[in-house]
Amino acid sequence: MTDFLLELRSEEIPARMQDKARADLEKLFAGELAKAGIAAEGIVTYATPRRLALIARGLPLATQAVREEAKGPRTSAPDAALEGFLRKTGLARGDLTERDGVWFAVTEKPGRATADVLAAAIPAIVRAFPWPKSMRWGEASASTESLRWVRPLQGIVAILGEELVPCDVAGITSGYATVGHRFHCGGPITIGGAQDYVEKLRACHVIVDPDERRAIIREGAAALAAGAGLSLIEDDGLVAENAGLTEWPVPLLGRFEAGFLDVPPEVIQLTARVNQKYFVCQDGAGKLANAFVCVANIDAKDGGERIVAGNEKVLAARLSDARFFYDTDLKVSLEEQAKKLEKIVFHEKLGTVADKVERVAKLARWLVEEGIVKGANPDHAERAARLAKADLVTGMVGEFPELQGLMGGYYAAAQGEPREVWEAVRDHYKPVGQGDEVPTAPVTVAVSLADKLDTLVGFFGRELKPTGSKDPFALRRAMIASLSLILQNDLRVQFRTLSAAAFSGFTAVYPSLHIDLPDFAIDRLKVQQREAGVRHDLIDAVFALGGEDDLVRLLARVRALQAFIVTEEGANLLAGYKRAANILKKEGFADAPQPIPQTGEEDPLVEVDDADFAPIVAEYARSERAAALGYAPEPAEAALIKALDLAEPKAAAAVEAEDFEGAMVALASLRAPIDRFFDSVTVNDPDPAKRQARLALLARMRAAVHHVADFSRIEG
């Protein structure tokens, strides 16, 4: 057993592609070995800006010889059958072996040297590599059949043990030589094999392990910030990006003018991060400090002073631009900016952004005035909605689209808008994804929900719905955000009411609107709850009842069912229900008839609660039921009837009061009577009257349970 090293060296590989490239290299390599019947004991991959490398440990020096045997027709079979078998195997009749009256084709495949397998695998891997973007280069690039790689491929190292694996990919031949750091190591490096690859490159200022480079950046940047009495604002994405840009990372601390701190901190952080790949720092109070950490790709002789000075100048220029945008935007009120929205098309079928703003403003006000969103001033809700999109035409958002909403909040606060208004302007896009903060401030909730409902209704009305994996207008995300706003803020309203109100803002007629959108909401709610760990069968059990789109109430019922079904009472009730349902299904018995409405002339004795008189009343009630049944029920049968008489109204009243836990408790009281009923009562009695009455009793029990949830959907 021996180890194999493969290095594919090229010009700079984009940082964002390196992690996936490592995974793809391992997958392709393992696949090529598997074709030859080889499996490595372990595979490790590395990536730097200039190389993609793999070390496979524990490879055999040769594959095993293989003996394959294929069974053919019987020796007495017609000649046509034998000829077909010979064509399939590529053998002559004389090559076949006869055994027990049957022809067999036996082929011996000798083992192959692993080096030969690898020599054929490397070109196949390179040509099949799934780069997100690739290029052709040189004179050969005139042909579409020429080699493609992420950047021009410059060298291949392929060593099995200590022996070179000779191969050629588009004129690039394998060898022992690679290169070290671009500035710290001038000449080629001769690699002896997998055993010295990592350390030889380290000696030449190349750290091939990206995880090690990330640790150096993370720890070094934090240490520099701490040394200056500050703390680093952590950013794992930026750590990974800098690790993908450097082979010998050296974090360095720089400063910028404190006067730039007048610009909103998010602007400074975004400028530093997006444009320059810098980390920013904060002081002990959590406020942004005038310090940053850059990552050099060189260990400078002067300790990095000139590198820091150059980066400080570049960042100062960037921040000057940002401050210019900010100061210029502040000179124009958001109301004036909003007028420009008339020239921006939201969607060709849905009008301009100004049209959308008008609809959202009216809808936000309606949500407050109708009491759906409580605790908000309707004037504030409408005002915030009319200003919410105004920052789209500002210079800052034009430069940094990621700051939309946020900058509007700063500008609204600067022009003296009430806190509720500028917070709503700032946060009305939230939540923008799974795990994002869900607004709870009433004005913000009204504006955010109105904005998302308007988008959903508009696109659904124009038949621009998500299909399969395609959702170009992010309508699934908009619906999930709407659901989060409704559920987290306990907004009690039928979703059909919301969609109808949003629909009223459009002048066109959309026939399918009120059918599809509420169904879409329910479908998304199911997905959301499954992802949150709620059992899918419990969701289906509640949602199968239908006729309900108060999402808060639906979810409360699901949670109560989930808590109940895992208890002993819940499990036993489910078992009893399923037994009853199976009997009814087998007998083809319809649902229980509706109870006879009370007339007010019922025997008043049933209301007597005198302890001495209670047995007489109970006996009278029993005899009345027996008269209705036409026979005297058995004790377990009478007990189940009595239990249903008590449980049905309690469960119905609890559901009406939205006390779903109480409804479950009422149903739990049926557990023991059902068990005794099945233990001692024969449902399929020879007497047709008894049989029909007992089936009706089971149907009544099933209907009582269905008042809370459709237990037939529950697994177990």
C-alpha positions in Angstrom: 0.0 0.0 0.0 1.2 3.5 -0.8 0.1 7.1 -1.1 -0.6 9.2 -4.1 -0.2 13.0 -4.6 -2.0 15.0 -7.3 -1.5 18.7 -7.7 -3.2 20.8 -10.4 -1.5 24.2 -10.6 -3.1 27.1 -12.4 -3.4 30.8 -12.3 -5.6 32.3 -9.5 -8.6 30.2 -8.6 -11.5 32.5 -7.3 -11.9 32.1 -3.6 -15.6 31.4 -3.8 -15.0 28.3 -5.9 -12.2 26.6 -3.9 -14.3 24.7 -1.3 -16.6 23.1 -3.9 -13.6 22.4 -6.1 -12.0 20.3 -3.3 -15.2 18.3 -2.9 -15.5 17.8 -6.7 -11.9 16.7 -7.0 -12.4 14.0 -4.3 -15.6 12.8 -5.8 -14.2 12.5 -9.3 -11.0 10.9 -8.2 -12.9 8.3 -6.0 -15.2 7.6 -9.0 -12.3 6.9 -11.4 -10.7 4.6 -8.9 -14.0 2.7 -8.3 -14.2 2.0 -12.0 -11.0 0.0 -11.7 -12.0 -1.6 -8.4 -9.7 0.5 -6.2 -10.6 2.2 -3.0 -8.3 4.5 -1.0 -8.1 4.2 2.7 -8.5 8.0 3.0 -8.5 11.1 0.7 -7.5 14.6 1.8 -7.8 17.6 -0.5 -6.3 21.1 -0.4 -6.8 24.4 -2.2 -4.9 27.7 -2.5 -5.3 30.5 -5.0 -2.8 28.8 -7.3 -3.3 25.1 -6.8 -5.8 22.3 -6.2 -4.3 19.2 -4.6 -5.2 15.7 -3.4 -3.5 13.1 -1.3 -4.9 9.5 -1.5 -3.6 7.2 1.2 -3.4 3.4 1.2 -3.6 2.6 -2.5 -2.6 -0.8 -3.7 0.2 -1.0 -6.3 -2.0 -3.0 -8.6 -5.6 -4.1 -9.0 -6.7 -7.6 -8.4 -7.1 -10.0 -11.3 -10.8 -10.6 -12.0 -12.5 -13.7 -13.1 -16.0 -13.1 -14.6 -18.5 -15.9 -15.4 -21.7 -15.4 -17.4 -24.4 -18.1 -17.6 -25.7 -18.8 -21.1 -28.3 -21.0 -22.7 -28.5 -24.8 -22.2 -26.5 -26.9 -24.6 -29.8 -28.2 -26.1 -31.0 -24.8 -26.8 -31.6 -23.7 -30.5 -28.6 -22.3 -32.4 -30.2 -18.8 -32.5 -30.0 -18.6 -28.6 -26.4 -19.6 -28.6 -25.5 -17.2 -31.4 -27.1 -14.3 -29.4 -25.1 -15.3 -26.3 -21.9 -15.4 -28.3 -22.6 -11.9 -29.7 -23.2 -10.6 -26.2 -20.0 -11.9 -24.8 -17.8 -11.4 -27.9 -16.5 -15.0 -27.7 -16.4 -17.9 -30.1 -18.1 -21.2 -29.4 -14.9 -22.8 -28.6 -14.2 -20.4 -25.8 -17.3 -21.4 -23.9 -17.3 -23.9 -21.0 -20.0 -26.5 -20.6 -21.2 -27.4 -17.1 -24.2 -29.5 -16.2 -25.7 -29.1 -19.7 -25.3 -25.3 -19.6 -22.9 -23.0 -21.5 -20.8 -20.6 -19.5 -18.6 -17.7 -20.7 -15.6 -17.4 -18.5 -13.2 -14.4 -18.9 -10.0 -13.7 -17.0 -9.1 -10.0 -16.6 -5.5 -9.6 -15.4 -4.8 -7.0 -12.7 -3.6 -3.5 -13.8 -0.8 -1.4 -12.3 -2.3 1.4 -10.2 0.0 3.8 -11.9 -1.6 3.0 -15.2 -5.1 3.5 -13.7 -4.1 6.9 -12.4 -2.4 7.9 -15.6 -5.7 7.4 -17.4 -7.8 8.9 -14.6 -6.0 12.3 -14.3 -6.9 13.5 -17.8 -10.5 12.3 -17.4 -10.8 14.2 -14.1 -9.4 17.4 -15.6 -11.7 17.3 -18.6 -14.8 16.4 -16.6 -14.2 19.0 -13.8 -17.5 20.9 -13.1 -16.2 24.5 -12.6 -19.1 27.0 -12.3 -17.2 29.1 -14.9 -14.2 28.0 -17.0 -12.1 29.3 -19.9 -10.0 28.2 -22.8 -6.6 29.8 -23.5 -3.8 29.9 -26.0 -3.8 29.0 -29.6 -5.8 25.9 -28.9 -8.7 28.0 -27.6 -9.9 28.6 -31.2 -11.4 25.1 -31.0 -14.4 24.4 -28.8 -12.9 21.0 -28.1 -9.8 22.5 -26.4 -9.2 22.1 -22.6 -11.2 24.2 -20.2 -10.1 25.1 -16.7 -11.1 27.8 -14.2 -7.9 29.6 -15.1 -5.0 28.5 -17.4 -3.7 25.2 -16.2 0.1 25.5 -15.7 1.4 22.3 -14.2 0.6 18.8 -12.9 2.3 16.9 -10.1 1.4 13.2 -10.0 3.5 10.9 -7.7 2.6 7.4 -6.5 4.8 6.6 -3.6 8.0 8.1 -4.9 7.4 7.2 -8.6 6.1 9.7 -11.2 2.8 8.9 -12.8 3.3 10.0 -16.4 0.3 11.6 -18.0 -0.4 14.4 -20.4 -3.4 16.8 -20.5 -3.5 19.1 -23.6 0.3 19.2 -23.8 0.8 19.7 -20.0 2.8 16.8 -18.8 3.1 15.6 -15.2 6.3 16.0 -13.2 7.9 16.3 -9.8 8.2 20.1 -9.8 5.8 22.8 -8.5 6.3 26.4 -7.4 6.1 28.0 -4.0 5.0 31.5 -3.0 4.9 34.0 -5.8 7.2 36.5 -4.0 9.0 34.5 -1.2 10.1 31.6 -3.4 11.5 32.3 -6.9 12.4 28.9 -8.3 10.7 25.5 -8.8 10.3 23.0 -5.9 10.9 19.3 -6.4 8.4 17.2 -4.5 9.4 13.7 -3.3 5.9 12.5 -2.8 2.8 12.8 -0.7 4.8 12.5 2.5 6.7 15.7 2.1 4.3 17.8 0.0 2.7 19.9 2.8 5.9 20.7 4.6 8.0 21.4 1.6 5.5 24.0 0.4 5.3 25.4 4.0 9.0 26.0 3.8 8.4 27.9 0.7 5.7 30.1 2.3 2.7 28.2 1.0 0.1 26.9 3.5 -1.9 24.4 1.5 -4.5 23.6 4.1 -7.3 26.3 3.9 -8.5 25.5 7.4 -5.1 26.3 8.8 -5.0 29.6 6.8 -8.5 30.5 8.2 -7.3 29.9 11.7 -4.3 32.1 11.2 -6.5 34.9 9.9 -9.2 34.6 12.6 -6.8 34.4 15.5 -4.3 36.9 14.1 -7.0 39.5 13.4 -8.6 39.0 16.8 -5.2 39.4 18.5 -4.4 42.6 16.7 -7.7 44.1 17.6 -7.3 43.1 21.3 -3.8 44.6 21.3 -5.4 47.9 20.3 -8.0 47.7 23.1 -10.7 46.8 20.6 -12.6 43.7 19.5 -13.0 42.2 16.0 -16.5 42.1 14.5 -16.5 38.5 13.5 -17.3 37.5 9.9 -16.7 33.9 8.9 -17.5 34.6 5.3 -14.8 37.2 5.1 -12.3 34.8 6.9 -13.0 32.2 4.2 -12.7 34.7 1.4 -9.3 36.0 2.7 -8.1 32.5 3.1 -9.0 31.9 -0.5 -7.0 34.9 -1.6 -3.8 34.2 0.2 -1.2 31.4 0.4 0.7 33.0 3.3 -1.8 35.1 5.2 -0.5 38.0 7.4 -3.2 40.0 9.2 -2.3 43.7 9.7 -4.0 46.5 11.7 -4.8 49.8 10.1 -6.6 53.0 11.0 -8.9 55.6 9.2 -10.0 59.1 10.2 -12.4 59.2 13.1 -14.4 61.8 11.2 -15.7 59.0 8.9 -17.6 57.6 11.9 -20.3 60.1 11.2 -21.3 57.9 8.3 -23.7 55.1 9.4 -21.6 52.1 10.7 -23.3 49.7 8.3 -22.0 51.8 5.4 -18.4 51.7 6.7 -18.6 48.0 7.4 -20.0 47.2 3.9 -17.5 49.5 2.2 -14.6 47.8 4.0 -15.9 44.3 3.5 -17.2 44.4 0.0 -14.7 46.7 -1.7 -11.6 45.9 0.3 -12.1 42.6 2.1 -11.2 44.2 5.4 -12.4 43.3 8.9 -13.7 46.2 11.1 -13.4 46.6 14.8 -15.5 47.9 17.7 -14.8 49.4 21.1 -15.9 48.1 24.4 -19.3 49.8 24.1 -20.0 48.0 20.9 -19.6 51.1 18.7 -17.6 51.0 15.5 -14.0 52.0 15.9 -11.8 53.8 13.4 -9.7 50.6 12.9 -9.6 47.8 10.4 -7.7 44.6 9.8 -6.5 43.7 6.3 -4.8 40.4 5.3 -1.6 40.6 3.3 -0.2 37.7 1.2 3.4 38.5 2.1 5.6 38.6 5.1 7.0 42.1 4.6 10.4 43.1 5.8 9.1 46.3 7.4 6.5 44.5 9.3 3.8 45.6 6.9 4.0 49.4 7.4 3.9 50.2 3.7 1.1 47.7 3.1 -0.9 49.2 5.9 -0.3 52.8 4.7 -1.4 51.8 1.2 -4.6 50.1 2.4 -5.4 53.1 4.6 -5.2 55.4 1.6 -7.5 53.1 -0.4 -10.0 52.8 2.4 -10.0 56.6 3.0 -10.9 57.1 -0.7 -13.7 54.6 -0.5 -15.1 56.2 2.7 -14.9 59.6 1.2 -17.2 58.4 -1.6 -19.5 56.9 0.9 -19.7 60.1 3.0 -20.3 62.1 -0.2 -23.3 59.9 -1.1 -24.6 60.1 2.5 -24.3 63.9 2.7 -25.8 64.4 -0.7 -28.8 62.1 0.1 -29.5 64.0 3.3 -30.1 67.2 1.3 -33.2 65.8 -0.4 -36.2 64.8 1.7 -37.6 61.3 1.3 -40.9 62.7 0.1 -39.1 64.3 -2.8 -37.1 61.2 -3.4 -40.4 59.2 -3.5 -41.7 61.2 -6.4 -38.9 59.6 -8.6 -40.4 56.2 -8.0 -43.0 56.9 -10.7 -40.2 56.4 -13.2 -39.2 53.0 -11.9 -41.1 50.0 -13.1 -41.8 47.4 -10.4 -43.0 44.9 -13.0 -44.3 45.4 -16.5 -47.6 43.8 -15.5 -47.9 45.4 -12.1 -47.0 49.1 -12.7 -44.4 51.3 -11.2 -42.9 51.3 -7.7 -45.0 54.4 -7.0 -48.1 52.3 -7.8 -47.0 49.7 -5.3 -46.3 52.3 -2.6 -49.8 53.6 -3.0 -51.3 50.2 -2.6 -49.1 49.3 0.4 -49.9 52.5 2.2 -53.6 51.9 2.0 -53.3 48.3 3.0 -51.0 49.1 6.0 -53.5 51.6 7.2 -56.4 49.1 6.8 -54.5 46.5 8.8 -54.3 48.9 11.7 -57.8 50.4 11.4 -59.3 46.9 11.3 -57.5 46.0 14.5 -55.6 43.2 12.9 -52.3 44.9 13.9 -53.0 46.3 17.3 -51.2 49.2 19.1 -50.2 51.2 15.9 -51.2 54.6 14.8 -52.8 54.3 11.4 -51.3 57.7 10.3 -47.8 56.4 11.2 -48.4 53.2 9.3 -49.4 55.0 6.2 -46.6 57.5 6.5 -44.0 54.8 6.9 -45.3 52.9 3.9 -45.2 56.0 1.7 -41.5 56.6 2.6 -40.4 53.0 2.7 -39.2 52.7 -0.9 -37.9 56.2 -1.3 -34.3 55.3 -0.6 -34.2 53.1 -3.7 -33.4 56.3 -5.7 -30.7 57.6 -3.4 -27.0 57.6 -4.3 -26.0 55.4 -1.3 -28.5 52.6 -2.2 -27.5 52.9 -5.8 -23.9 52.2 -4.8 -24.8 49.5 -2.1 -28.2 47.9 -2.9 -27.8 45.8 0.2 -28.5 48.9 2.3 -32.1 49.4 1.0 -34.4 50.0 3.8 -31.6 50.6 6.3 -30.6 53.9 4.7 -34.2 54.9 4.4 -34.4 54.5 8.2 -31.4 56.7 8.7 -32.7 59.4 6.3 -36.2 59.3 7.9 -34.7 59.7 11.4 -32.5 62.6 10.2 -35.5 64.5 8.8 -37.4 64.2 12.1 -39.9 61.4 11.4 -41.3 59.7 14.6 -39.4 56.7 15.8 -42.2 54.3 14.9 -42.0 55.6 11.3 -38.3 55.5 10.7 -38.0 52.1 12.4 -40.7 50.8 10.0 -38.9 52.3 7.0 -35.7 50.6 8.2 -37.1 47.2 8.9 -40.0 46.7 6.5 -38.1 44.2 4.4 -37.7 41.9 7.4 -37.7 39.0 7.7 -35.7 38.4 4.5 -34.8 34.8 5.1 -35.0 31.8 7.4 -33.7 32.7 10.9 -33.9 36.4 10.2 -35.3 38.7 12.9 -39.1 39.1 12.7 -40.4 42.6 13.4 -42.7 43.1 16.4 -43.1 46.8 16.5 -46.8 47.4 15.4 -46.1 50.0 12.7 -43.3 47.9 11.2 -45.5 44.8 11.2 -48.2 46.6 9.4 -45.9 48.0 6.7 -43.9 44.8 6.3 -46.9 42.6 6.0 -48.7 44.9 3.6 -45.6 45.1 1.4 -45.3 41.3 1.2 -49.1 40.7 0.7 -49.2 43.2 -2.1 -46.3 41.4 -3.9 -47.9 38.0 -3.4 -51.4 39.1 -4.6 -50.0 41.0 -7.6 -47.9 38.2 -9.0 -50.4 35.5 -8.2 -53.1 37.6 -9.9 -51.0 37.9 -13.0 -50.4 34.1 -13.0 -46.7 34.6 -12.3 -46.6 31.8 -9.6 -43.8 29.6 -8.5 -43.5 26.4 -10.6 -41.4 23.4 -9.4 -38.0 24.7 -8.5 -38.5 28.0 -10.3 -39.4 31.0 -8.2 -38.0 34.1 -10.0 -39.9 36.6 -7.9 -39.1 34.9 -4.5 -42.7 34.4 -3.7 -42.1 31.4 -1.5 -39.8 33.5 0.6 -42.3 36.3 0.7 -45.0 33.9 1.9 -42.8 32.4 4.6 -42.0 36.0 5.7 -45.7 36.8 5.8 -46.4 33.7 7.8 -43.7 34.5 10.3 -45.1 38.0 10.8 -48.6 36.7 11.3 -47.6 33.9 13.7 -45.0 35.6 15.8 -47.3 38.7 16.3 -50.4 36.5 16.9 -52.4 38.3 14.2 -55.9 36.9 14.4 -57.4 37.1 10.9 -58.5 34.7 8.1 -55.9 34.7 5.4 -58.7 35.0 2.8 -59.6 38.3 4.4 -56.0 39.5 4.1 -55.7 38.4 0.4 -59.1 40.0 -0.4 -58.0 43.3 1.1 -54.7 43.3 -0.8 -56.6 42.4 -3.9 -58.8 45.4 -3.6 -55.7 47.6 -4.3 -55.5 46.3 -7.9 -57.8 47.4 -10.7 -57.6 44.3 -12.8 -59.6 41.1 -12.2 -57.7 38.0 -11.3 -60.1 35.0 -11.4 -57.9 32.5 -9.6 -56.7 34.7 -6.8 -58.8 33.6 -3.9 -58.4 30.0 -4.7 -54.6 29.7 -5.1 -53.2 32.2 -2.6 -54.7 30.8 0.6 -53.9 27.3 -0.5 -50.3 28.5 -1.2 -50.2 30.0 2.4 -51.3 26.7 3.9 -48.8 24.8 1.8 -45.9 27.0 2.9 -47.1 26.8 6.5 -46.8 23.0 6.3 -43.3 23.3 4.9 -42.3 25.8 7.6 -43.6 23.6 10.4 -42.0 20.5 9.0 -38.6 22.3 8.9 -39.3 23.4 12.5 -39.5 19.7 13.6 -43.3 19.3 13.7 -44.3 15.8 12.5 -45.8 16.0 9.0 -48.7 13.6 9.9 -49.8 15.8 12.7 -49.8 18.8 10.4 -51.9 16.8 7.9 -54.3 15.6 10.7 -55.2 19.2 11.6 -55.1 20.7 8.1 -57.3 17.9 6.7 -60.2 19.3 8.6 -60.4 22.1 6.0 -62.4 25.3 6.1 -59.9 27.1 8.3 -57.2 29.6 7.4 -56.7 31.4 10.7 -53.1 30.5 10.8 -52.5 31.2 14.4 -55.4 29.0 15.4 -54.3 26.2 13.1 -50.8 26.2 14.5 -52.1 26.2 18.1 -54.2 23.1 17.3 -51.2 21.4 15.7 -49.0 22.1 18.8 -51.7 20.8 21.2 -52.0 17.7 19.1 -48.3 17.1 19.1 -48.1 17.4 22.9 -51.1 15.1 23.4 -50.3 12.3 21.0 -47.0 11.5 22.7 -48.7 10.8 26.0 -50.0 7.4 27.1 -53.6 8.7 26.8 -52.9 10.0 23.3 -51.4 6.8 22.1 -54.2 4.7 23.5 -56.9 6.9 22.1 -55.2 6.8 18.7 -55.2 3.0 18.9 -58.8 2.9 19.9 -59.7 5.4 17.2 -57.9 3.4 14.5 -59.6 0.2 15.6 -63.0 1.8 15.4 -62.2 3.5 12.0 -61.0 0.1 10.6 -64.3 -1.6 11.6 -66.4 1.2 10.2 -64.4 1.2 6.9 -64.7 -2.6 6.6 -68.5 -2.4 7.2 -68.8 0.6 4.9 -70.6 2.5 7.6 -71.2 6.2 7.0 -70.6 9.0 9.5 -72.8 9.1 12.6 -76.1 11.0 12.1 -76.3 14.5 13.6 -77.8 14.5 17.2 -81.4 15.4 17.5 -81.7 19.1 18.4 -83.0 19.8 21.9 -86.5 21.2 22.2 -86.3 22.5 25.8 -88.9 19.9 26.8 -86.4 17.2 27.9 -87.0 15.5 31.3 -85.9 18.0 34.0 -84.9 15.1 36.2 -81.6 14.7 34.3 -80.6 18.0 35.8 -81.1 16.9 39.4 -77.8 16.6 41.3 -79.2 15.6 44.7 -76.8 12.8 45.9 -79.7 10.7 47.2 -81.7 11.0 44.1 -78.9 10.6 41.6 -79.1 6.8 41.3 -82.8 7.1 40.5 -82.1 9.8 37.8 -79.2 7.7 36.4 -81.5 4.6 36.1 -84.2 6.7 34.4 -81.7 8.1 31.9 -80.4 4.6 31.2 -83.8 3.3 30.6 -84.5 6.2 28.2 -81.4 5.4 26.2 -82.3 1.7 26.2 -85.7 2.6 24.9 -84.1 4.6 22.1 -81.7 1.8 21.3 -84.5 -0.8 21.4 -82.4 -3.0 23.8 -80.6 -2.7 27.1 -76.9 -1.8 26.4 -74.2 -3.8 28.0 -72.4 -2.1 30.8 -69.2 -1.2 28.7 -71.5 0.0 25.9 -73.5 2.2 28.3 -70.2 3.5 29.8 -69.0 4.6 26.3 -72.3 6.3 25.6 -72.1 8.1 28.9 -68.4 9.1 28.2 -69.3 10.4 24.8 -72.2 12.4 26.3 -69.8 14.1 28.6 -66.8 14.4 26.3 -68.5 15.7 23.1 -69.8 18.9 24.5 -66.6 19.6 26.5 -64.4 19.1 23.5 -66.6 21.2 21.3 -66.8 24.0 23.8 -63.0 23.8 24.3 -62.4 24.0 20.5 -64.8 27.0 20.3 -62.8 28.7 23.1 -59.6 27.8 21.3 -58.5 25.8 24.3 -57.1 22.9 22.3 -55.3 21.4 25.2 -58.7 21.3 27.0 -60.2 19.6 24.0 -57.5 16.9 24.1 -58.1 16.4 27.8 -61.8 15.9 27.1 -61.0 13.3 24.4 -58.6 11.6 26.7 -61.5 10.7 28.9 -62.7 8.3 26.2 -59.6 6.1 26.4 -60.7 3.7 29.2 -64.4 3.4 28.0 -63.2 2.6 24.5 -60.8 -0.1 25.8 -63.5 -1.7 27.9 -65.9 -1.5 25.0 -63.7 -3.4 22.7 -62.7 -5.9 25.4 -66.3 -6.9 26.3 -68.7 -5.9 23.6 -69.3 -7.7 20.3 -69.7 -5.0 17.6 -70.8 -7.4 14.9 -73.6 -8.9 16.9 -75.9 -11.3 15.2 -78.8 -9.0 16.1 -79.0 -6.4 13.3 -80.3 -3.7 15.6 -77.5 -4.1 18.1 -74.9 -4.3 15.3 -76.2 -1.1 13.7 -76.4 0.8 17.0 -72.9 -0.2 18.0 -71.5 0.8 14.6 -73.3 4.1 15.0 -71.7 4.5 18.4 -68.2 3.9 16.9 -69.0 6.5 14.2 -70.1 8.9 16.9 -66.8 8.4 18.6 -64.9 8.9 15.4 -66.8 12.1 14.7 -66.1 13.4 18.2 -62.4 12.9 17.6 -62.6 14.5 14.1 -63.9 17.7 15.8 -60.3 18.2 17.0 -58.2 16.5 14.3 -58.4 13.8 11.6 -56.7 11.0 13.5 -56.7 8.8 10.4 -53.8 10.9 9.1 -51.7 10.2 12.2 -49.1 7.5 11.9 -48.7 4.8 14.6 
